[in-house]
Amino acid sequence: MKKEKLKLFTPGSIGPVRLRNRSIRSAAFEGMCPDGIPSESLFNYHRSVAEGGIGMTTVAYVAVSNDGRSFAHQAWMRPEIVPNFKRLTDAVHRGGAKASVQIGHCGNMADSSATGERPLAPTGRVNIYGPTFPRAMNEDDMLRVAADFGRTVELARKSGFDAVEVHAGHGYLISQFLSPYTNRRKDRWGGSLENRARFMRLVLAGVRKAAKKDMAVIVKMNLRDGFRGGMELDEAVEVAGMIEECGADAIVPSGGFVSRAPMYVMRGEWPRRELVRHITSPFMKFGISVFSRFMIQNEPFREGYFLPDALSVRKAVKIPVIYVGGVLSLQKIEEILGMGFDFVAMARALIIEPDFISRLKNGRSLVSRCAECAPCNRCIATMYTGEAECMLGR
Ligand SMILES: Cc1cc2nc3c(=O)[nH]c(=O)nc-3n(C[C@H](O)[C@H](O)[C@H](O)COP(=O)(O)O)c2cc1C
């Protein structure tokens, strides 16, 4: 492939933000915020992705409040950590890339041993995959969490981020409201899709207002929850339209439910052995080694696995659509951009090789090293226990 003809290396815009090329490092939890504080490893990793040629890098999952965390080594946005993030975004900008931060609340997946609080959810049903015993949110809780999203955007601006990515997929709190599986409410926040989407609209209105005109608002959403009884594609297409109406600058269609169908997000094999090896809690070790083989399904991996569904969203909205899901080669990137997607986001290819984009540009690679193991998903296991080993080059 002649590189001057490659769409990948043409600039593109997401709202007010201009990217030097069409590549984005997808939000993939780094596990690099011990005690909720961004570490030197997080700084080094994102700096290397920026220097490695990416258009924009996304710092993964930063909770909007302490009770929105699913791990003790996960950050929640607060003034004390703004200087750490500012240093990171300065380095990303020096590397020629833009910086985005994924913001969210994990609802019923919150780890109360880390947060000291009972998890919140649309409905007070036990989450057997935690297991967690959440409390059903009242309207004051919803308004408080929506305000936390707005406050987080303001701190993201002070931290130098060019964009925020609202996590409305993967079974996190907004997705728990959208999904008929987790939202059994009988009031105006549950039932019809319009009602289930009301919380998302509330959050996005505040996020858009706080982002003003100078920051891009990106929303990651589900195409399907990935199990029977979850949200399906027909509703997802409507959700994409609502996200556009709320003033988002771009959509990332994804899929899966971390607490119910995690491998639907990433595909391939659930790294059970690796998890058992890394996890220190004897209770968790036992649970994962005995029960996860019955509870968590492997999903076949195919390059570009979300393409057919993501195309439905592409056709339904006018704003930029960022494709994510199993992109491991230059050929696939060009194919996807040729289908009308505006950007291509990648997680695993940039975990194993932070300079993957430069390698494609200078012809050192055509295919990610991740393709060699199909992928192994070891990175998923190591993020549970702290710093993801692959990102540290181990
Ligand atoms: C180790 C790891 C951690 C992830 N953490 C997140 C996360 O925090 N937020 C999110 O939206 N997606 C997360 N993902 C999903 C990725 O962003 C992406 O949607 C998915 O891996 C498919 O892209 P890929 O095939 O390029 O890896 C994670 C993926 C991996 C492998």
The ligand as a Tripos MOL2 file, in Angstrom:
@<TRIPOS>MOLECULE
LIG
   31    33     1     0     0
SMALL
NO_CHARGES

@<TRIPOS>ATOM
      1 C1         -6.9710   -4.3870   28.9870 C.3       1 LIG1
      2 C2         -8.2010   -3.7340   28.4480 C.ar      1 LIG1
      3 C3         -8.8630   -2.7810   29.2240 C.ar      1 LIG1
      4 C4        -10.0150   -2.1460   28.7350 C.ar      1 LIG1
      5 N1        -10.6030   -1.1610   29.4820 N.ar      1 LIG1
      6 C5        -11.6100   -0.4270   28.9380 C.ar      1 LIG1
      7 C6        -12.1110    0.7230   29.6080 C.ar      1 LIG1
      8 O1        -11.6540    1.1070   30.6830 O.2       1 LIG1
      9 N2        -13.1270    1.4040   29.0060 N.ar      1 LIG1
     10 C7        -13.6500    1.0330   27.7940 C.ar      1 LIG1
     11 O2        -14.5630    1.6760   27.2880 O.2       1 LIG1
     12 N3        -13.1830   -0.0460   27.1460 N.ar      1 LIG1
     13 C8        -12.1700   -0.7640   27.6690 C.ar      1 LIG1
     14 N4        -11.6220   -1.7920   26.9560 N.ar      1 LIG1
     15 C9        -12.1710   -2.0980   25.6290 C.3       1 LIG1
     16 C10       -11.3820   -1.3790   24.5360 C.3       1 LIG1
     17 O3        -11.4490    0.0210   24.6420 O.3       1 LIG1
     18 C11       -11.8940   -1.7560   23.1530 C.3       1 LIG1
     19 O4        -13.2310   -1.3200   23.0360 O.3       1 LIG1
     20 C12       -11.8040   -3.2690   22.8980 C.3       1 LIG1
     21 O5        -10.6300   -3.8190   23.4600 O.3       1 LIG1
     22 C13       -11.8090   -3.5810   21.4090 C.3       1 LIG1
     23 O6        -10.7190   -2.9430   20.7940 O.3       1 LIG1
     24 P1         -9.3700   -3.7470   20.3500 P.3       1 LIG1
     25 O7         -9.8250   -4.9460   19.5780 O.co2     1 LIG1
     26 O8         -8.6230   -2.7500   19.5160 O.co2     1 LIG1
     27 O9         -8.6520   -4.1490   21.5840 O.co2     1 LIG1
     28 C14       -10.5040   -2.4700   27.4420 C.ar      1 LIG1
     29 C15        -9.8280   -3.4170   26.6740 C.ar      1 LIG1
     30 C16        -8.6910   -4.0410   27.1540 C.ar      1 LIG1
     31 C17        -7.9960   -5.0380   26.2880 C.3       1 LIG1
@<TRIPOS>BOND
     1     1     2 1
     2     2     3 ar
     3     2    30 ar
     4     3     4 ar
     5     4     5 ar
     6     4    28 ar
     7     5     6 ar
     8     6     7 ar
     9     6    13 1
    10     7     8 2
    11     7     9 ar
    12     9    10 ar
    13    10    11 2
    14    10    12 ar
    15    12    13 ar
    16    13    14 ar
    17    14    15 1
    18    14    28 ar
    19    15    16 1
    20    16    17 1
    21    16    18 1
    22    18    19 1
    23    18    20 1
    24    20    21 1
    25    20    22 1
    26    22    23 1
    27    23    24 1
    28    24    25 2
    29    24    26 1
    30    24    27 1
    31    28    29 ar
    32    29    30 ar
    33    30    31 1
@<TRIPOS>SUBSTRUCTURE
     1 LIG1         1 GROUP 0 **** ****
